[in-house]
């Protein structure tokens, strides 16, 4: 039963840290554009790859 006196404040500290990290991420723009990075993978490049030199 005494362990609850340690675990409850520890859980509240972890919760406060998670809430702070979420609000920091929102305010710093981490969630502004969620679609472009996923679509960037399937877009073609305009440049051709460099050709290998024969040695």
mmCIF entry with sequence, helices, sheets and N, C-alpha, C, O atoms, coordinates in Angstrom:
data_MODEL
# 
_entry.id   MODEL 
# 
_entity.id                         1 
_entity.type                       polymer 
_entity.pdbx_number_of_molecules   1 
# 
_entity_poly.entity_id                      1 
_entity_poly.type                           'polypeptide(L)' 
_entity_poly.nstd_linkage                   no 
_entity_poly.nstd_monomer                   no 
_entity_poly.pdbx_seq_one_letter_code       
;(UNK)(UNK)(UNK)(UNK)(UNK)(UNK)(UNK)(UNK)(UNK)(UNK)(UNK)(UNK)(UNK)(UNK)(UNK)(UNK)
(UNK)(UNK)(UNK)(UNK)(UNK)(UNK)(UNK)(UNK)(UNK)(UNK)(UNK)(UNK)(UNK)(UNK)(UNK)(UNK)
(UNK)(UNK)(UNK)(UNK)(UNK)(UNK)(UNK)(UNK)(UNK)(UNK)(UNK)(UNK)(UNK)(UNK)(UNK)(UNK)
(UNK)(UNK)(UNK)(UNK)(UNK)(UNK)(UNK)
;
_entity_poly.pdbx_seq_one_letter_code_can   XXXXXXXXXXXXXXXXXXXXXXXXXXXXXXXXXXXXXXXXXXXXXXXXXXXXXXX 
_entity_poly.pdbx_strand_id                 A 
# 
loop_
_entity_poly_seq.entity_id 
_entity_poly_seq.num 
_entity_poly_seq.mon_id 
_entity_poly_seq.hetero 
1 1  UNK n 
1 2  UNK n 
1 3  UNK n 
1 4  UNK n 
1 5  UNK n 
1 6  UNK n 
1 7  UNK n 
1 8  UNK n 
1 9  UNK n 
1 10 UNK n 
1 11 UNK n 
1 12 UNK n 
1 13 UNK n 
1 14 UNK n 
1 15 UNK n 
1 16 UNK n 
1 17 UNK n 
1 18 UNK n 
1 19 UNK n 
1 20 UNK n 
1 21 UNK n 
1 22 UNK n 
1 23 UNK n 
1 24 UNK n 
1 25 UNK n 
1 26 UNK n 
1 27 UNK n 
1 28 UNK n 
1 29 UNK n 
1 30 UNK n 
1 31 UNK n 
1 32 UNK n 
1 33 UNK n 
1 34 UNK n 
1 35 UNK n 
1 36 UNK n 
1 37 UNK n 
1 38 UNK n 
1 39 UNK n 
1 40 UNK n 
1 41 UNK n 
1 42 UNK n 
1 43 UNK n 
1 44 UNK n 
1 45 UNK n 
1 46 UNK n 
1 47 UNK n 
1 48 UNK n 
1 49 UNK n 
1 50 UNK n 
1 51 UNK n 
1 52 UNK n 
1 53 UNK n 
1 54 UNK n 
1 55 UNK n 
# 
_struct_asym.id          A 
_struct_asym.entity_id   1 
# 
loop_
_struct_conf.conf_type_id 
_struct_conf.id 
_struct_conf.pdbx_PDB_helix_id 
_struct_conf.beg_label_comp_id 
_struct_conf.beg_label_asym_id 
_struct_conf.beg_label_seq_id 
_struct_conf.pdbx_beg_PDB_ins_code 
_struct_conf.end_label_comp_id 
_struct_conf.end_label_asym_id 
_struct_conf.end_label_seq_id 
_struct_conf.pdbx_end_PDB_ins_code 
_struct_conf.beg_auth_comp_id 
_struct_conf.beg_auth_asym_id 
_struct_conf.beg_auth_seq_id 
_struct_conf.end_auth_comp_id 
_struct_conf.end_auth_asym_id 
_struct_conf.end_auth_seq_id 
_struct_conf.pdbx_PDB_helix_class 
_struct_conf.details 
_struct_conf.pdbx_PDB_helix_length 
HELX_P HELX_P1 AA1 UNK A 4  ? UNK A 27 ? UNK A 4  UNK A 27 1 ? 24 
HELX_P HELX_P2 AA2 UNK A 36 ? UNK A 39 ? UNK A 36 UNK A 39 1 ? 4  
# 
_struct_conf_type.id          HELX_P 
_struct_conf_type.criteria    ? 
_struct_conf_type.reference   ? 
# 
loop_
_atom_site.group_PDB 
_atom_site.id 
_atom_site.type_symbol 
_atom_site.label_atom_id 
_atom_site.label_alt_id 
_atom_site.label_comp_id 
_atom_site.label_asym_id 
_atom_site.label_entity_id 
_atom_site.label_seq_id 
_atom_site.pdbx_PDB_ins_code 
_atom_site.Cartn_x 
_atom_site.Cartn_y 
_atom_site.Cartn_z 
_atom_site.occupancy 
_atom_site.B_iso_or_equiv 
_atom_site.pdbx_formal_charge 
_atom_site.auth_seq_id 
_atom_site.auth_comp_id 
_atom_site.auth_asym_id 
_atom_site.auth_atom_id 
_atom_site.pdbx_PDB_model_num 
ATOM 1   N N  . UNK A 1 1  ? 0.819  -1.192 0.000   1.00 0.00 ? 1  UNK A N  1 
ATOM 2   C CA . UNK A 1 1  ? 0.000  0.000  0.000   1.00 0.00 ? 1  UNK A CA 1 
ATOM 3   C C  . UNK A 1 1  ? 0.868  1.263  0.000   1.00 0.00 ? 1  UNK A C  1 
ATOM 4   O O  . UNK A 1 1  ? 0.471  2.293  -0.543  1.00 0.00 ? 1  UNK A O  1 
ATOM 5   N N  . UNK A 1 2  ? 2.039  1.177  0.604   1.00 0.00 ? 2  UNK A N  1 
ATOM 6   C CA . UNK A 1 2  ? 2.914  2.346  0.631   1.00 0.00 ? 2  UNK A CA 1 
ATOM 7   C C  . UNK A 1 2  ? 3.481  2.691  -0.746  1.00 0.00 ? 2  UNK A C  1 
ATOM 8   O O  . UNK A 1 2  ? 3.887  3.826  -0.996  1.00 0.00 ? 2  UNK A O  1 
ATOM 9   N N  . UNK A 1 3  ? 3.503  1.702  -1.628  1.00 0.00 ? 3  UNK A N  1 
ATOM 10  C CA . UNK A 1 3  ? 4.039  1.955  -2.951  1.00 0.00 ? 3  UNK A CA 1 
ATOM 11  C C  . UNK A 1 3  ? 3.135  2.916  -3.729  1.00 0.00 ? 3  UNK A C  1 
ATOM 12  O O  . UNK A 1 3  ? 3.606  3.585  -4.649  1.00 0.00 ? 3  UNK A O  1 
ATOM 13  N N  . UNK A 1 4  ? 1.874  2.995  -3.386  1.00 0.00 ? 4  UNK A N  1 
ATOM 14  C CA . UNK A 1 4  ? 0.962  3.918  -4.059  1.00 0.00 ? 4  UNK A CA 1 
ATOM 15  C C  . UNK A 1 4  ? 1.351  5.365  -3.804  1.00 0.00 ? 4  UNK A C  1 
ATOM 16  O O  . UNK A 1 4  ? 1.085  6.228  -4.641  1.00 0.00 ? 4  UNK A O  1 
ATOM 17  N N  . UNK A 1 5  ? 1.970  5.647  -2.676  1.00 0.00 ? 5  UNK A N  1 
ATOM 18  C CA . UNK A 1 5  ? 2.415  7.011  -2.382  1.00 0.00 ? 5  UNK A CA 1 
ATOM 19  C C  . UNK A 1 5  ? 3.552  7.445  -3.320  1.00 0.00 ? 5  UNK A C  1 
ATOM 20  O O  . UNK A 1 5  ? 3.814  8.638  -3.475  1.00 0.00 ? 5  UNK A O  1 
ATOM 21  N N  . UNK A 1 6  ? 4.211  6.484  -3.929  1.00 0.00 ? 6  UNK A N  1 
ATOM 22  C CA . UNK A 1 6  ? 5.271  6.783  -4.897  1.00 0.00 ? 6  UNK A CA 1 
ATOM 23  C C  . UNK A 1 6  ? 4.729  6.722  -6.331  1.00 0.00 ? 6  UNK A C  1 
ATOM 24  O O  . UNK A 1 6  ? 5.062  7.565  -7.164  1.00 0.00 ? 6  UNK A O  1 
ATOM 25  N N  . UNK A 1 7  ? 3.895  5.718  -6.608  1.00 0.00 ? 7  UNK A N  1 
ATOM 26  C CA . UNK A 1 7  ? 3.435  5.515  -7.980  1.00 0.00 ? 7  UNK A CA 1 
ATOM 27  C C  . UNK A 1 7  ? 2.447  6.576  -8.456  1.00 0.00 ? 7  UNK A C  1 
ATOM 28  O O  . UNK A 1 7  ? 2.492  6.974  -9.620  1.00 0.00 ? 7  UNK A O  1 
ATOM 29  N N  . UNK A 1 8  ? 1.572  7.032  -7.594  1.00 0.00 ? 8  UNK A N  1 
ATOM 30  C CA . UNK A 1 8  ? 0.586  8.034  -8.026  1.00 0.00 ? 8  UNK A CA 1 
ATOM 31  C C  . UNK A 1 8  ? 1.254  9.354  -8.379  1.00 0.00 ? 8  UNK A C  1 
ATOM 32  O O  . UNK A 1 8  ? 0.964  9.882  -9.453  1.00 0.00 ? 8  UNK A O  1 
ATOM 33  N N  . UNK A 1 9  ? 2.132  9.928  -7.553  1.00 0.00 ? 9  UNK A N  1 
ATOM 34  C CA . UNK A 1 9  ? 2.811  11.154 -7.992  1.00 0.00 ? 9  UNK A CA 1 
ATOM 35  C C  . UNK A 1 9  ? 3.700  10.941 -9.219  1.00 0.00 ? 9  UNK A C  1 
ATOM 36  O O  . UNK A 1 9  ? 3.814  11.829 -10.064 1.00 0.00 ? 9  UNK A O  1 
ATOM 37  N N  . UNK A 1 10 ? 4.322  9.781  -9.317  1.00 0.00 ? 10 UNK A N  1 
ATOM 38  C CA . UNK A 1 10 ? 5.140  9.483  -10.491 1.00 0.00 ? 10 UNK A CA 1 
ATOM 39  C C  . UNK A 1 10 ? 4.277  9.437  -11.756 1.00 0.00 ? 10 UNK A C  1 
ATOM 40  O O  . UNK A 1 10 ? 4.675  9.955  -12.799 1.00 0.00 ? 10 UNK A O  1 
ATOM 41  N N  . UNK A 1 11 ? 3.113  8.825  -11.663 1.00 0.00 ? 11 UNK A N  1 
ATOM 42  C CA . UNK A 1 11 ? 2.205  8.773  -12.807 1.00 0.00 ? 11 UNK A CA 1 
ATOM 43  C C  . UNK A 1 11 ? 1.716  10.167 -13.178 1.00 0.00 ? 11 UNK A C  1 
ATOM 44  O O  . UNK A 1 11 ? 1.575  10.477 -14.361 1.00 0.00 ? 11 UNK A O  1 
ATOM 45  N N  . UNK A 1 12 ? 1.458  10.998 -12.196 1.00 0.00 ? 12 UNK A N  1 
ATOM 46  C CA . UNK A 1 12 ? 1.030  12.369 -12.482 1.00 0.00 ? 12 UNK A CA 1 
ATOM 47  C C  . UNK A 1 12 ? 2.145  13.182 -13.126 1.00 0.00 ? 12 UNK A C  1 
ATOM 48  O O  . UNK A 1 12 ? 1.879  14.008 -14.000 1.00 0.00 ? 12 UNK A O  1 
ATOM 49  N N  . UNK A 1 13 ? 3.383  12.964 -12.710 1.00 0.00 ? 13 UNK A N  1 
ATOM 50  C CA . UNK A 1 13 ? 4.513  13.643 -13.342 1.00 0.00 ? 13 UNK A CA 1 
ATOM 51  C C  . UNK A 1 13 ? 4.686  13.197 -14.792 1.00 0.00 ? 13 UNK A C  1 
ATOM 52  O O  . UNK A 1 13 ? 4.945  14.023 -15.668 1.00 0.00 ? 13 UNK A O  1 
ATOM 53  N N  . UNK A 1 14 ? 4.546  11.909 -15.047 1.00 0.00 ? 14 UNK A N  1 
ATOM 54  C CA . UNK A 1 14 ? 4.643  11.411 -16.412 1.00 0.00 ? 14 UNK A CA 1 
ATOM 55  C C  . UNK A 1 14 ? 3.510  11.948 -17.278 1.00 0.00 ? 14 UNK A C  1 
ATOM 56  O O  . UNK A 1 14 ? 3.723  12.274 -18.446 1.00 0.00 ? 14 UNK A O  1 
ATOM 57  N N  . UNK A 1 15 ? 2.322  12.043 -16.721 1.00 0.00 ? 15 UNK A N  1 
ATOM 58  C CA . UNK A 1 15 ? 1.197  12.602 -17.455 1.00 0.00 ? 15 UNK A CA 1 
ATOM 59  C C  . UNK A 1 15 ? 1.436  14.070 -17.778 1.00 0.00 ? 15 UNK A C  1 
ATOM 60  O O  . UNK A 1 15 ? 1.161  14.516 -18.892 1.00 0.00 ? 15 UNK A O  1 
ATOM 61  N N  . UNK A 1 16 ? 1.943  14.816 -16.816 1.00 0.00 ? 16 UNK A N  1 
ATOM 62  C CA . UNK A 1 16 ? 2.233  16.225 -17.048 1.00 0.00 ? 16 UNK A CA 1 
ATOM 63  C C  . UNK A 1 16 ? 3.310  16.380 -18.118 1.00 0.00 ? 16 UNK A C  1 
ATOM 64  O O  . UNK A 1 16 ? 3.225  17.287 -18.947 1.00 0.00 ? 16 UNK A O  1 
ATOM 65  N N  . UNK A 1 17 ? 4.310  15.519 -18.114 1.00 0.00 ? 17 UNK A N  1 
ATOM 66  C CA . UNK A 1 17 ? 5.346  15.562 -19.139 1.00 0.00 ? 17 UNK A CA 1 
ATOM 67  C C  . UNK A 1 17 ? 4.797  15.239 -20.519 1.00 0.00 ? 17 UNK A C  1 
ATOM 68  O O  . UNK A 1 17 ? 5.195  15.862 -21.503 1.00 0.00 ? 17 UNK A O  1 
ATOM 69  N N  . UNK A 1 18 ? 3.902  14.289 -20.605 1.00 0.00 ? 18 UNK A N  1 
ATOM 70  C CA . UNK A 1 18 ? 3.307  13.927 -21.895 1.00 0.00 ? 18 UNK A CA 1 
ATOM 71  C C  . UNK A 1 18 ? 2.426  15.059 -22.419 1.00 0.00 ? 18 UNK A C  1 
ATOM 72  O O  . UNK A 1 18 ? 2.443  15.354 -23.614 1.00 0.00 ? 18 UNK A O  1 
ATOM 73  N N  . UNK A 1 19 ? 1.668  15.686 -21.546 1.00 0.00 ? 19 UNK A N  1 
ATOM 74  C CA . UNK A 1 19 ? 0.819  16.812 -21.959 1.00 0.00 ? 19 UNK A CA 1 
ATOM 75  C C  . UNK A 1 19 ? 1.688  17.977 -22.418 1.00 0.00 ? 19 UNK A C  1 
ATOM 76  O O  . UNK A 1 19 ? 1.388  18.612 -23.429 1.00 0.00 ? 19 UNK A O  1 
ATOM 77  N N  . UNK A 1 20 ? 2.761  18.263 -21.685 1.00 0.00 ? 20 UNK A N  1 
ATOM 78  C CA . UNK A 1 20 ? 3.676  19.339 -22.076 1.00 0.00 ? 20 UNK A CA 1 
ATOM 79  C C  . UNK A 1 20 ? 4.309  19.045 -23.435 1.00 0.00 ? 20 UNK A C  1 
ATOM 80  O O  . UNK A 1 20 ? 4.409  19.939 -24.276 1.00 0.00 ? 20 UNK A O  1 
ATOM 81  N N  . UNK A 1 21 ? 4.736  17.802 -23.656 1.00 0.00 ? 21 UNK A N  1 
ATOM 82  C CA . UNK A 1 21 ? 5.358  17.432 -24.927 1.00 0.00 ? 21 UNK A CA 1 
ATOM 83  C C  . UNK A 1 21 ? 4.365  17.556 -26.079 1.00 0.00 ? 21 UNK A C  1 
ATOM 84  O O  . UNK A 1 21 ? 4.739  17.977 -27.174 1.00 0.00 ? 21 UNK A O  1 
ATOM 85  N N  . UNK A 1 22 ? 3.109  17.194 -25.845 1.00 0.00 ? 22 UNK A N  1 
ATOM 86  C CA . UNK A 1 22 ? 2.095  17.333 -26.884 1.00 0.00 ? 22 UNK A CA 1 
ATOM 87  C C  . UNK A 1 22 ? 1.878  18.791 -27.251 1.00 0.00 ? 22 UNK A C  1 
ATOM 88  O O  . UNK A 1 22 ? 1.867  19.134 -28.433 1.00 0.00 ? 22 UNK A O  1 
ATOM 89  N N  . UNK A 1 23 ? 1.706  19.657 -26.252 1.00 0.00 ? 23 UNK A N  1 
ATOM 90  C CA . UNK A 1 23 ? 1.478  21.067 -26.540 1.00 0.00 ? 23 UNK A CA 1 
ATOM 91  C C  . UNK A 1 23 ? 2.713  21.730 -27.157 1.00 0.00 ? 23 UNK A C  1 
ATOM 92  O O  . UNK A 1 23 ? 2.578  22.638 -27.977 1.00 0.00 ? 23 UNK A O  1 
ATOM 93  N N  . UNK A 1 24 ? 3.892  21.292 -26.778 1.00 0.00 ? 24 UNK A N  1 
ATOM 94  C CA . UNK A 1 24 ? 5.109  21.809 -27.400 1.00 0.00 ? 24 UNK A CA 1 
ATOM 95  C C  . UNK A 1 24 ? 5.151  21.424 -28.875 1.00 0.00 ? 24 UNK A C  1 
ATOM 96  O O  . UNK A 1 24 ? 5.489  22.250 -29.723 1.00 0.00 ? 24 UNK A O  1 
ATOM 97  N N  . UNK A 1 25 ? 4.809  20.173 -29.185 1.00 0.00 ? 25 UNK A N  1 
ATOM 98  C CA . UNK A 1 25 ? 4.824  19.714 -30.569 1.00 0.00 ? 25 UNK A CA 1 
ATOM 99  C C  . UNK A 1 25 ? 3.794  20.462 -31.409 1.00 0.00 ? 25 UNK A C  1 
ATOM 100 O O  . UNK A 1 25 ? 4.057  20.798 -32.564 1.00 0.00 ? 25 UNK A O  1 
ATOM 101 N N  . UNK A 1 26 ? 2.633  20.720 -30.837 1.00 0.00 ? 26 UNK A N  1 
ATOM 102 C CA . UNK A 1 26 ? 1.604  21.456 -31.573 1.00 0.00 ? 26 UNK A CA 1 
ATOM 103 C C  . UNK A 1 26 ? 2.058  22.896 -31.816 1.00 0.00 ? 26 UNK A C  1 
ATOM 104 O O  . UNK A 1 26 ? 1.895  23.422 -32.916 1.00 0.00 ? 26 UNK A O  1 
ATOM 105 N N  . UNK A 1 27 ? 2.622  23.526 -30.798 1.00 0.00 ? 27 UNK A N  1 
ATOM 106 C CA . UNK A 1 27 ? 3.009  24.931 -30.951 1.00 0.00 ? 27 UNK A CA 1 
ATOM 107 C C  . UNK A 1 27 ? 4.235  25.104 -31.846 1.00 0.00 ? 27 UNK A C  1 
ATOM 108 O O  . UNK A 1 27 ? 4.420  26.177 -32.420 1.00 0.00 ? 27 UNK A O  1 
ATOM 109 N N  . UNK A 1 28 ? 5.068  24.086 -31.978 1.00 0.00 ? 28 UNK A N  1 
ATOM 110 C CA . UNK A 1 28 ? 6.252  24.208 -32.832 1.00 0.00 ? 28 UNK A CA 1 
ATOM 111 C C  . UNK A 1 28 ? 5.979  23.772 -34.270 1.00 0.00 ? 28 UNK A C  1 
ATOM 112 O O  . UNK A 1 28 ? 6.890  23.789 -35.098 1.00 0.00 ? 28 UNK A O  1 
ATOM 113 N N  . UNK A 1 29 ? 4.742  23.383 -34.583 1.00 0.00 ? 29 UNK A N  1 
ATOM 114 C CA . UNK A 1 29 ? 4.370  23.080 -35.961 1.00 0.00 ? 29 UNK A CA 1 
ATOM 115 C C  . UNK A 1 29 ? 4.631  21.663 -36.401 1.00 0.00 ? 29 UNK A C  1 
ATOM 116 O O  . UNK A 1 29 ? 4.729  21.419 -37.604 1.00 0.00 ? 29 UNK A O  1 
ATOM 117 N N  . UNK A 1 30 ? 4.748  20.728 -35.504 1.00 0.00 ? 30 UNK A N  1 
ATOM 118 C CA . UNK A 1 30 ? 5.026  19.345 -35.887 1.00 0.00 ? 30 UNK A CA 1 
ATOM 119 C C  . UNK A 1 30 ? 3.853  18.694 -36.619 1.00 0.00 ? 30 UNK A C  1 
ATOM 120 O O  . UNK A 1 30 ? 4.056  17.748 -37.380 1.00 0.00 ? 30 UNK A O  1 
ATOM 121 N N  . UNK A 1 31 ? 2.635  19.182 -36.404 1.00 0.00 ? 31 UNK A N  1 
ATOM 122 C CA . UNK A 1 31 ? 1.452  18.567 -36.991 1.00 0.00 ? 31 UNK A CA 1 
ATOM 123 C C  . UNK A 1 31 ? 0.831  19.441 -38.072 1.00 0.00 ? 31 UNK A C  1 
ATOM 124 O O  . UNK A 1 31 ? -0.343 19.263 -38.394 1.00 0.00 ? 31 UNK A O  1 
ATOM 125 N N  . UNK A 1 32 ? 1.581  20.377 -38.641 1.00 0.00 ? 32 UNK A N  1 
ATOM 126 C CA . UNK A 1 32 ? 1.019  21.284 -39.621 1.00 0.00 ? 32 UNK A CA 1 
ATOM 127 C C  . UNK A 1 32 ? 0.714  20.600 -40.951 1.00 0.00 ? 32 UNK A C  1 
ATOM 128 O O  . UNK A 1 32 ? -0.368 20.802 -41.501 1.00 0.00 ? 32 UNK A O  1 
ATOM 129 N N  . UNK A 1 33 ? 1.614  19.815 -41.470 1.00 0.00 ? 33 UNK A N  1 
ATOM 130 C CA . UNK A 1 33 ? 1.431  19.186 -42.777 1.00 0.00 ? 33 UNK A CA 1 
ATOM 131 C C  . UNK A 1 33 ? 1.690  17.694 -42.642 1.00 0.00 ? 33 UNK A C  1 
ATOM 132 O O  . UNK A 1 33 ? 2.839  17.256 -42.574 1.00 0.00 ? 33 UNK A O  1 
ATOM 133 N N  . UNK A 1 34 ? 0.612  16.915 -42.604 1.00 0.00 ? 34 UNK A N  1 
ATOM 134 C CA . UNK A 1 34 ? 0.757  15.474 -42.428 1.00 0.00 ? 34 UNK A CA 1 
ATOM 135 C C  . UNK A 1 34 ? 0.693  14.708 -43.751 1.00 0.00 ? 34 UNK A C  1 
ATOM 136 O O  . UNK A 1 34 ? 1.038  13.527 -43.797 1.00 0.00 ? 34 UNK A O  1 
ATOM 137 N N  . UNK A 1 35 ? 0.254  15.370 -44.827 1.00 0.00 ? 35 UNK A N  1 
ATOM 138 C CA . UNK A 1 35 ? 0.070  14.662 -46.090 1.00 0.00 ? 35 UNK A CA 1 
ATOM 139 C C  . UNK A 1 35 ? 1.284  14.721 -47.011 1.00 0.00 ? 35 UNK A C  1 
ATOM 140 O O  . UNK A 1 35 ? 1.592  13.732 -47.676 1.00 0.00 ? 35 UNK A O  1 
ATOM 141 N N  . UNK A 1 36 ? 1.965  15.831 -47.066 1.00 0.00 ? 36 UNK A N  1 
ATOM 142 C CA . UNK A 1 36 ? 3.063  15.993 -48.014 1.00 0.00 ? 36 UNK A CA 1 
ATOM 143 C C  . UNK A 1 36 ? 4.220  15.015 -47.780 1.00 0.00 ? 36 UNK A C  1 
ATOM 144 O O  . UNK A 1 36 ? 4.697  14.437 -48.757 1.00 0.00 ? 36 UNK A O  1 
ATOM 145 N N  . UNK A 1 37 ? 4.697  14.793 -46.562 1.00 0.00 ? 37 UNK A N  1 
ATOM 146 C CA . UNK A 1 37 ? 5.802  13.838 -46.406 1.00 0.00 ? 37 UNK A CA 1 
ATOM 147 C C  . UNK A 1 37 ? 5.446  12.423 -46.871 1.00 0.00 ? 37 UNK A C  1 
ATOM 148 O O  . UNK A 1 37 ? 6.314  11.701 -47.362 1.00 0.00 ? 37 UNK A O  1 
ATOM 149 N N  . UNK A 1 38 ? 4.195  12.023 -46.724 1.00 0.00 ? 38 UNK A N  1 
ATOM 150 C CA . UNK A 1 38 ? 3.799  10.682 -47.175 1.00 0.00 ? 38 UNK A CA 1 
ATOM 151 C C  . UNK A 1 38 ? 3.734  10.610 -48.691 1.00 0.00 ? 38 UNK A C  1 
ATOM 152 O O  . UNK A 1 38 ? 4.040  9.571  -49.278 1.00 0.00 ? 38 UNK A O  1 
ATOM 153 N N  . UNK A 1 39 ? 3.338  11.703 -49.330 1.00 0.00 ? 39 UNK A N  1 
ATOM 154 C CA . UNK A 1 39 ? 3.227  11.696 -50.788 1.00 0.00 ? 39 UNK A CA 1 
ATOM 155 C C  . UNK A 1 39 ? 4.564  11.941 -51.466 1.00 0.00 ? 39 UNK A C  1 
ATOM 156 O O  . UNK A 1 39 ? 4.713  11.630 -52.648 1.00 0.00 ? 39 UNK A O  1 
ATOM 157 N N  . UNK A 1 40 ? 5.525  12.481 -50.763 1.00 0.00 ? 40 UNK A N  1 
ATOM 158 C CA . UNK A 1 40 ? 6.833  12.768 -51.350 1.00 0.00 ? 40 UNK A CA 1 
ATOM 159 C C  . UNK A 1 40 ? 7.550  11.491 -51.775 1.00 0.00 ? 40 UNK A C  1 
ATOM 160 O O  . UNK A 1 40 ? 8.414  11.523 -52.652 1.00 0.00 ? 40 UNK A O  1 
ATOM 161 N N  . UNK A 1 41 ? 7.197  10.380 -51.161 1.00 0.00 ? 41 UNK A N  1 
ATOM 162 C CA . UNK A 1 41 ? 7.833  9.104  -51.483 1.00 0.00 ? 41 UNK A CA 1 
ATOM 163 C C  . UNK A 1 41 ? 7.454  8.646  -52.891 1.00 0.00 ? 41 UNK A C  1 
ATOM 164 O O  . UNK A 1 41 ? 8.283  8.075  -53.600 1.00 0.00 ? 41 UNK A O  1 
ATOM 165 N N  . UNK A 1 42 ? 6.210  8.891  -53.299 1.00 0.00 ? 42 UNK A N  1 
ATOM 166 C CA . UNK A 1 42 ? 5.759  8.367  -54.580 1.00 0.00 ? 42 UNK A CA 1 
ATOM 167 C C  . UNK A 1 42 ? 5.964  9.336  -55.732 1.00 0.00 ? 42 UNK A C  1 
ATOM 168 O O  . UNK A 1 42 ? 5.729  8.965  -56.883 1.00 0.00 ? 42 UNK A O  1 
ATOM 169 N N  . UNK A 1 43 ? 6.393  10.563 -55.466 1.00 0.00 ? 43 UNK A N  1 
ATOM 170 C CA . UNK A 1 43 ? 6.621  11.522 -56.537 1.00 0.00 ? 43 UNK A CA 1 
ATOM 171 C C  . UNK A 1 43 ? 7.926  11.201 -57.263 1.00 0.00 ? 43 UNK A C  1 
ATOM 172 O O  . UNK A 1 43 ? 8.914  10.802 -56.646 1.00 0.00 ? 43 UNK A O  1 
ATOM 173 N N  . UNK A 1 44 ? 7.910  11.379 -58.565 1.00 0.00 ? 44 UNK A N  1 
ATOM 174 C CA . UNK A 1 44 ? 9.100  11.127 -59.368 1.00 0.00 ? 44 UNK A CA 1 
ATOM 175 C C  . UNK A 1 44 ? 10.058 12.300 -59.277 1.00 0.00 ? 44 UNK A C  1 
ATOM 176 O O  . UNK A 1 44 ? 9.640  13.449 -59.136 1.00 0.00 ? 44 UNK A O  1 
ATOM 177 N N  . UNK A 1 45 ? 11.326 12.005 -59.357 1.00 0.00 ? 45 UNK A N  1 
ATOM 178 C CA . UNK A 1 45 ? 12.338 13.051 -59.425 1.00 0.00 ? 45 UNK A CA 1 
ATOM 179 C C  . UNK A 1 45 ? 12.464 13.525 -60.872 1.00 0.00 ? 45 UNK A C  1 
ATOM 180 O O  . UNK A 1 45 ? 12.263 12.747 -61.804 1.00 0.00 ? 45 UNK A O  1 
ATOM 181 N N  . UNK A 1 46 ? 12.792 14.782 -61.055 1.00 0.00 ? 46 UNK A N  1 
ATOM 182 C CA . UNK A 1 46 ? 12.986 15.329 -62.388 1.00 0.00 ? 46 UNK A CA 1 
ATOM 183 C C  . UNK A 1 46 ? 14.379 15.023 -62.937 1.00 0.00 ? 46 UNK A C  1 
ATOM 184 O O  . UNK A 1 46 ? 14.583 15.024 -64.151 1.00 0.00 ? 46 UNK A O  1 
ATOM 185 N N  . UNK A 1 47 ? 15.319 14.765 -62.063 1.00 0.00 ? 47 UNK A N  1 
ATOM 186 C CA . UNK A 1 47 ? 16.692 14.513 -62.488 1.00 0.00 ? 47 UNK A CA 1 
ATOM 187 C C  . UNK A 1 47 ? 16.911 13.026 -62.744 1.00 0.00 ? 47 UNK A C  1 
ATOM 188 O O  . UNK A 1 47 ? 16.313 12.166 -62.097 1.00 0.00 ? 47 UNK A O  1 
ATOM 189 N N  . UNK A 1 48 ? 17.786 12.753 -63.707 1.00 0.00 ? 48 UNK A N  1 
ATOM 190 C CA . UNK A 1 48 ? 18.174 11.371 -63.925 1.00 0.00 ? 48 UNK A CA 1 
ATOM 191 C C  . UNK A 1 48 ? 19.269 10.997 -62.937 1.00 0.00 ? 48 UNK A C  1 
ATOM 192 O O  . UNK A 1 48 ? 20.042 11.864 -62.528 1.00 0.00 ? 48 UNK A O  1 
ATOM 193 N N  . UNK A 1 49 ? 19.357 9.741  -62.548 1.00 0.00 ? 49 UNK A N  1 
ATOM 194 C CA . UNK A 1 49 ? 20.425 9.334  -61.654 1.00 0.00 ? 49 UNK A CA 1 
ATOM 195 C C  . UNK A 1 49 ? 21.778 9.443  -62.358 1.00 0.00 ? 49 UNK A C  1 
ATOM 196 O O  . UNK A 1 49 ? 21.842 9.300  -63.579 1.00 0.00 ? 49 UNK A O  1 
ATOM 197 N N  . UNK A 1 50 ? 22.842 9.688  -61.627 1.00 0.00 ? 50 UNK A N  1 
ATOM 198 C CA . UNK A 1 50 ? 24.171 9.780  -62.268 1.00 0.00 ? 50 UNK A CA 1 
ATOM 199 C C  . UNK A 1 50 ? 24.569 8.426  -62.845 1.00 0.00 ? 50 UNK A C  1 
ATOM 200 O O  . UNK A 1 50 ? 24.303 7.373  -62.266 1.00 0.00 ? 50 UNK A O  1 
ATOM 201 N N  . UNK A 1 51 ? 25.209 8.492  -63.995 1.00 0.00 ? 51 UNK A N  1 
ATOM 202 C CA . UNK A 1 51 ? 25.619 7.260  -64.658 1.00 0.00 ? 51 UNK A CA 1 
ATOM 203 C C  . UNK A 1 51 ? 26.927 6.769  -64.070 1.00 0.00 ? 51 UNK A C  1 
ATOM 204 O O  . UNK A 1 51 ? 27.802 7.557  -63.710 1.00 0.00 ? 51 UNK A O  1 
ATOM 205 N N  . UNK A 1 52 ? 27.043 5.467  -63.980 1.00 0.00 ? 52 UNK A N  1 
ATOM 206 C CA . UNK A 1 52 ? 28.259 4.878  -63.416 1.00 0.00 ? 52 UNK A CA 1 
ATOM 207 C C  . UNK A 1 52 ? 29.387 4.943  -64.449 1.00 0.00 ? 52 UNK A C  1 
ATOM 208 O O  . UNK A 1 52 ? 29.168 4.729  -65.642 1.00 0.00 ? 52 UNK A O  1 
ATOM 209 N N  . UNK A 1 53 ? 30.585 5.239  -63.971 1.00 0.00 ? 53 UNK A N  1 
ATOM 210 C CA . UNK A 1 53 ? 31.733 5.287  -64.862 1.00 0.00 ? 53 UNK A CA 1 
ATOM 211 C C  . UNK A 1 53 ? 32.333 3.903  -65.005 1.00 0.00 ? 53 UNK A C  1 
ATOM 212 O O  . UNK A 1 53 ? 32.474 3.176  -64.022 1.00 0.00 ? 53 UNK A O  1 
ATOM 213 N N  . UNK A 1 54 ? 32.680 3.543  -66.208 1.00 0.00 ? 54 UNK A N  1 
ATOM 214 C CA . UNK A 1 54 ? 33.322 2.240  -66.436 1.00 0.00 ? 54 UNK A CA 1 
ATOM 215 C C  . UNK A 1 54 ? 34.823 2.392  -66.192 1.00 0.00 ? 54 UNK A C  1 
ATOM 216 O O  . UNK A 1 54 ? 35.465 3.270  -66.767 1.00 0.00 ? 54 UNK A O  1 
ATOM 217 N N  . UNK A 1 55 ? 35.367 1.544  -65.350 1.00 0.00 ? 55 UNK A N  1 
ATOM 218 C CA . UNK A 1 55 ? 36.800 1.637  -65.038 1.00 0.00 ? 55 UNK A CA 1 
ATOM 219 C C  . UNK A 1 55 ? 37.557 0.515  -65.680 1.00 0.00 ? 55 UNK A C  1 
ATOM 220 O O  . UNK A 1 55 ? 38.775 0.428  -65.530 1.00 0.00 ? 55 UNK A O  1 
# 
